[in-house]
Structures are given as C-alpha cells and as structure tokens.
Amino acid sequence: MTSRRVLVVAGLVAALGVGSRASGGLPVEGAPAVGPSASGRPAEGARASSFAELRELVERPDGPSHVTLAPGTFRGDLTIVRPLRISGSAGSILEGTGLGTVVTIKASDVALEDLVVRHSGRRHTTEDAGIKATGDRISLSRVRVEDALFGVSLLECHGCLVEGVHVRGDGEDSELRGDGIKLWESNDSIVRGCLVEGARDLVVWYTKRATLERNVVRHSRYGAHFMYAHDARVVGNRFEHDVVGVFVMYSLRLRVERNVLAGARGAAGVGLGLKDSDAVDVVGNWLVGNTTGTYLDNTPRTPEDPVTFEGNVLAVNDVAARFHGAGAGVTMRGNELKNNAVVVEVDGGGHALAVRATGNHFSDYEGYDLDGDGVGDVPYEVKALSSDLTEKHPALKMFHGTAALGVVDAVARAVPVFANHLLFVDRSPRIAPLALETP
C-alpha cells in the first residue's frame, strides 16, 4: 500500500505540472567571497598525491593557500586551522578513519570543492560528520558526502556557502540518522542547489537570515526544520516523501516561496507546519499528496504579526489545512484547494472562523455566480459533522475521503440540526480554478 501511495503521489505531482529540476553546481550571485584569494593573498598552489602529503601541506603555518588533490583515495581524518582552498580532481576521495569527523575546519576563509568525503564515525554524542566547520566565510562546493553520520555541520559559521553538495544518508531508521545539513548559530549563510537523501533533517537553528534555495530533500525526516531562525528565505526547493516537508518553530519573518512539498505521508505527515511563529509569508507553493497539507499551531502568536497564504496550491491531501486554534491573524488569499479529502480540520473541537479567507478556489464549492463576476454569490463554508466525529474518535480518520463519511457530511448539510459546527468560511470564493504558476 505504501509503494502504491508513493507512485500515486508521484503521478499526481507530474500531472499537476510540477516538473523536477536539477540541483547543484549553479553559479551563485551575490555569494560571500571565500578562500584565501578573497583576502588578497597570492594564490600559491601545491599538489598532494597522498594523505601524508596533504596533511603536511595543510598543517604547515606557511603552507600554500591552494592545494589540489590528485585522483585517488586519501585515508585519514583532516583538521584545517588556517585559511585554505582544497580542490579535488576527478576521483579525489577523502576517506575517514571511521573514528570521528572526516574533515574538521577551525578557521575562516576555507573552501572545499570537487571532492567525495566519506566514512565518519558513528557517535551521536560527538556528532561525527563528514564535514564539521566553525569559522566565517566557509565555502563547500560540489562535494559528495556519504557513509557519514552527520553530513555537513556548520557551527557558529557566519556568511558561509554550501552549494551543489550531495549528502546521502545510510538508510538507518530516521531516528538513528544524523542531520544531512546543519546550520547552528550560522547567520547569513546559504544552502543552494544541494541534494539530501535519506538523512534525518536539514536543520536551521538559532540562525538569522539563512537562505535555502533550489535544494532537493527526499526520504528524510524533516525536509527543513527551523527553530529560532529569524528572517529566513526558503525558495524554490523540493521536499519529497519526507515525514515532514518544512516545519517552522518559534521563528519570525520567514518567506516560504515557490517550493514543492509533496508525499509527506503517515500519521505525522505534514507538508508545511508552523508552530508559535510570526510574520510568515507562504507564497506560490504546491502542497500535494500529504497527510496534512499545512498545519498551524498557535501561529501567529499575535494577530499584529500576521501569517499570509497566497497563491498556493493544496491538492489531493487527506487534510488541506489543519488549525490548532481559531486562526486569528491568518490570511488565506487566492489559493487553489483541489481534490482534498478534507479541506479544513480544527483540533480540540474548535473552529477556524478567525481566518480571513478571500478569493480562494475550492474544487468542492457548490455555489453559483448569477452576476458573472467570477466570485461565488454564496460563501464557501466548511460545516462538517464528520470532522467532529473524527476528532472525538481518531480511529475514524482512516475513513477520510470515503463514501461513508461523505454521507455523514451530506446528512449534516441536508438536516441542519446535525450541522452543529461551522469550521471555516470564505465569503468570496472564486468560481473558476485559479491559473497558478508551477514552482
């Protein structure tokens, strides 16, 4: 059944016109200058053919500013403590001892490019990683990380760039994996054009002004997990078949734009989750084939810092939008909600009547437009007895979208005495589907 769901979601994404885009290796406009050449030092160069040669060149205080690796495998754990650029050739591999982190960076202005990094230790207590960096203006470009507990960890690493990096997890249970890419107190850093597969999370914690752009994260736990991460941008990414696509906690002023969040299945599956966060703009995204398309928990915390959903497509989700709270400070404008089993669900038997919904199109709208202005003459209302039943009896959620609960809702509409709970209203729904651009 799981494989069938994956195939169905993939087909629906393709049918809705969301084409896959290649990631990695794209030029970066406006990226921070990195590497010794940015400081005006001469671009001295040397070539290493063995790990002993590489370590000697790296550890020399007066060593070259640029080291090129010959093709082949360099076995050992490397620590970099001065500004340096290391470039690989075709087939250059840094292979760790399996006892700790493969490449540890403890300096600013360091660049690694065109390498394979593999075989870290397996200790969660020390967060053994393929690459672990502390310093400013660090650049990782076109690097493949495999057989590593954590892929790339940036810790207090400001103005850093991770571009065209491929992190492949080890396929263990998601709770036993390490994070694919981790930004911890790493302000003004960019993750762009990367591919993360089978890792735990892509983490952005305690970080200001981070940018995630044109990445693909699939078959992981959290496609991206933000916590205390203010002024972040999440643009043009694909989060596919993760447990949760993007989850934002305790963060301010995020912009989530033109992403695809698809195939987040299972009981905990959520395309986009927002918890205790303020001033979030969610624009032009496609949330397709998830258990829950979007989930808002106490977001925004105050109506003065509104959360806006505009121009998004929420399609073939079990539940399109789920609220924990009345939705005060939430605006839903010009969204396309298509073929969702349930459009709105509210935890705890409450309602989402405080949501300011206007100009959305709902595929199950049964109203009319006598004056021909493109806007329905009667409001779109979610007034579902079945939502009350599934809230009180969670075991019934397996029947979402079935004829059985459809009959319950039909009875609730036909016999108003049963329709005891109005959940959500759009007073100016669109009659025709909205022509929204695919990400």
N, C-alpha and C positions, 0 to 999 in steps of 0.2 A: 504493500500500500504506500509506503514511504517513497519508493522509487517511482511509482505512478504519479504521486504528488509532484515530485521534482520535475518529471517530464511534462506534466500538465502546466506547471508554473512557467517552465522554460518556453513552452509553446505559446502561452498567453503573453509573455513578455515580448516574444518575437512578433506575435500577431498584432500587438498594440504599437509596434513600430519602434521599439526601444532597441536599437542596434548596439552590439558590443563594440567597444573602442579599444584600440591597443593602448598599452601603458608603457611608460618607461622611456628614458633616453631622450626626452624632449628638451630643447633649449629653454632656459629659464630667464625670463625678462625681469629685470629689477632684483635679481638674487644678490645676496651679500657677497662681496669679494672674499675669497677664501684662499688659503695656501700661502706659502712664503712669498710668492711673486707679488701678492697684493700689498705687501709691506715695503716693496721697493728693493728687496734683497736680490742679488743676481741669481738667475735660475741655474745654479750649479747642478750637474747631473751625475749620477752613477748608476751602475747596473749590478744587480745581485743575481747570482745563479744558484745559491744555496741559502738555507736558513741561517747558517753561521755568518755568511757574508752580510745578509740582510740585517741581522741583529747588530753586527759590528758597525755597520753604516748608520743605523738608527740610534745607537747608544752613544756614538761619538758626539760630544758637545759641538765640535767644529765640523760635523759631518755635512754631507751635501744636502741641499734643500729639496732635491727631487731624486727619488730612487725608482728606477724601472726594474720590474721583475722579469726574468726570463721565463719562458714556458716551463711548467713543471710544478711539483708539489713541494711546498716549504713547510716542514713539520716542526711545530713548536708554538708556544704562546708568546705574543709580542706585546711589548709595552712602549708607547711613544710618549716622550716627555718634552719634546721641543717642536716648534713649527716645522712641518714636513709635508711633502706630497709624495705618495706612493702610487705608482701606476702599474697595472698588470699588463701582460701581453696575452695573446690568445692561449688559454690553457694554464694561466697562472692561478695556483690554489694555495691559500693559507690554511693549513690543517692543524688544528689544535691538538693538545695532548689528551683532551678529554677530562682534564682535572680542574678546569676553571674557564675563564673567558679567553677567547682566542686572540682578540685584538683589544687592548685597553689603551685608551687615549686620555692623557692627563696634561693636555696643553691646548692652547688656542691656535688657530690658523693651521689646521691639519686637514689634508684631503686624501681620501682613498678612492680609487677609481679602477674599473675594469678588472675586478677580482672575483674569485669564489672564496668564501670564508666558511669553514665547516668544522664540526666535531668539537663542540664545547663540553664542559662538564654538565652534570645533571642536578646541581644543588639549588633548590629554591631559596635556601637561607642566604646564599651569596649572589643569587640571581645570575648564575653563569650564563654568558651570552656569546653570540658570535662577535658582536662589536659593542663595547661599552665606552661611552665618551663623557668626559667632563671638561669643559672649556668653551670658548666662544669661537664663532665663525668656523665651525667644522663642516666639511662637505663630504658626503658619501654619494658617489655616482656610479651607476651601472655595476652594482655589487650584488652578488647572489649569496644568500646565507642559507645554509642547510645543515641538518643534523646538529642543531643548536637549541638549547632550552629556551632562551630568550633570543630573539633575532637581533634587533638593534635597540639599545637603551641609551637615550640621551638624558643625562642627569645634570641639571644646572648648566645647560648648554645653550647659550643665547645666540640668536642670529645664525642658526645652523640650517643646513640644507640636506635633506635626504631625497634623492632623485633617482628614478629608474632602478630602485632596489627591489629585488625579488626575495621574499622570505618564505620558505616552505617549512611548515610545521612537520612534526614527526608522526602525526596520526594518532597519538595517545588520546585518552579521554580528555575533553576540553578543560576539565578542572585540574588536570595534571600538567597541562602545557604551560609554557611561558608566553609572554606577550610577543607579538610579531614585531611591532614598533612601539616604543615607549618614549613619550616626552614628559619629563618630570621637572617642573620649575625651569622650563626651557623657552623663555619668551622670544617672540619674533622669529620663530622657526617655521620652516616649510617642509611638508612631506608631499612630494609631487610625482605623479607617474609611476607609482610603486604597485607591486602585486604582492599581496599577503594571502597565503593559502594554509588552511589547517592549523592556524595558531590559536592562542587564547583570545587576546584582544589587541586592538590598536588603541593605545591609551594616550590621552592628553589630560594630565592632572596638574593643578596648581601652576598653570601656564597661561600667559597673556599673549594675545594677538598671534595665535597659531593659525596656519593655513594648511588644510588638507585639500588637494586639488588633483583631479584626474587619476585617482587611485582605484584599484580593484581589490576588494577584500571579500573572500569567499570561504565557506565551510569553516568559519571560526565561531567563537562565542559572541563577542561584541565586535561588529564591524568597526565601530569607533565608540569609545567611551570617554566622555568629557566629564570632569569633575573640578569645580572651582577653576574653570577655564574661561576667562572673560575675553570678549572681543574676537572670538574665533570665526573663521570662514571655512565652510565645508561646501565645496563647489565642484560639480561635475564628476563625482565619484560613483562607483557601482558597488553596492553591498548586496551580495548574492548568497542565499542559502546559509546565512549566519543564524544563530539563535536569536540575536537582536541586531538589527541593522545599525542604528545610531541611538545611543542613549546619552542624554544630557542631564547632569545633576548640579544644582547649586551654582549655576553659571549665568552670566549676564551678557547681553548684547551679542548673541550669535546670529550668523546668517547661514542658513542651510538652503542651498540653491542648486537646481538642475541636477539632482542626484537620482539614481535609481536604487530603490530599496525593495528587494524582491525575494520571495521564498523564505521568509522567516517563519518557520513552522513550529509545531509542537505547542504544548500548553503555555510556554513562556514566550512564544514567538511574537515579536513586535518589530515593525518596520522602523518607526521613529518614536522614541519615548522621551518625554520631558518631565522632569521632577524638580519642583522648587526652583525654577529658573525664570528669569525675567527678560523682557525685551528681546524676544527671539522672532526672527523673520524666517518663515518657511515658504519658499517661493519656487514654483516651477519644477517640483519633484514628482516622480512617479513612484507610488507605493502600491505594489502589485503582488497579489497572491500570498499575503501574510496572514497569520492567525489574527493579529490585530494590526491594522494599518498604522494608526498613530494612537499613543496613549499619553494623556496629560494628567499628571498628579500634582495638584496644588500649584499649577502653573497657569498664569503668572501668580506670584505670591501677592502682588498688589495690582489692581486694575490700572494704576498710574504707569506701569511698565508693561504695556500690552504685548501679547503674542499674536502674530498675524499669520494665517494660512492663506495664500493667494496663488491661484493659477496652478494648483497641484492636481494630479490625477490619482484617485484612490479607487482601485479596481480589483475585483474578484478576491477581496479579503473576507475572512469569516466575519470580522467586525471592522468597519472602516475607521471609526473614531470612538475611542473609549475615554471617558472622563472620570476622574476621582474628584468630585466637586462640581459646582454649578457652572463653571466655565467663565466666571467674571473676568473681564479683561482679554478674552479670546475673540478674535475676529476671523471669520471664515468667509472669504470673498472670491467669487469667480473660480471655484474649484469644480472638477468633474468627478462625480461619485457614481461609479458604474458597476453594476452586477455584483454588489457586495451582499453577502447573506444577511448581514445586519448592518444598518447604516450608523446608528448611534447606540451605545450602551453606556450606562452610568452605574458606577459601583455604589453599593450600600443603599439601593432603593431610592436614590435621589433623582435629580434632573439636571439638564444642561441648558436651561432656559435663559441663562445669562449670556450665553454665546451670541455674539452679534453676527448672524449668518445672513448673507445677502448675495443674490446673483449667482448662486451655485446651481449646477445641473445635477439632478438625481434621476437615474435611469428608471426608478420605480415611481416617479411622480405621476399621479393620475388626474391632475388638474387640467385646465383649459385656458385658452388665450383668446377671448372674444374680440378684443380690440386690436389684436395683431401686433402688439409692440414687442413681442418676444419674451415677455415676462408673464408668468402664470397669474391668473386672476384670483386664485385662492392660495393660501400659504401651503408650503410643504411642511407636514408635521410627522414626527415620529411619535406614535402613540401605540405602544406595543405591549399587550398583555404578556406575550411570550418572554419579553425581557425581564419582567417581574418574576416569571416562573424560573427562568434560568439563573437569575440572581439568588433566588431562595433555594433552588435545587441545582447546584452546579453540574450534577451528573447529566442533566438535560441538555447541556451545551453541545454534546455530540450530535444533537438533532438540529443545530443551527442550519438554516437554509433548506430544511426538508419540508415535504408537504404537510407533515404533522403539525409543526409549529406555524406553518403558513395558514393552516385552517384556524388555529388559535387566534392569530392576528386578524384574520378575516372576520371572525366572530366578534372580536373586540371592536372592530370598526363598524360592523353592522348593528351591534347591540351595545349602545354607548354605556350601559350600566356596567359592562365588563371593562371598558376602556378607562381604567381608574388612574392612569399615569401618563401625562404628557411629558415627553423627554426633551424634545428639541423642535425648533421652529425656524424655517427660512421664509420670510414674508414676501420675498420677491424672487422666487426660483425661476431659472431660465427654462424655456420650453424646449429648445433645441440643444443638442450636445455642443460643448464648447470645443473650438478648434485650438488645442493647446500644443505647443511645440514639444517634441520629444527631446529629452536631455542628450 
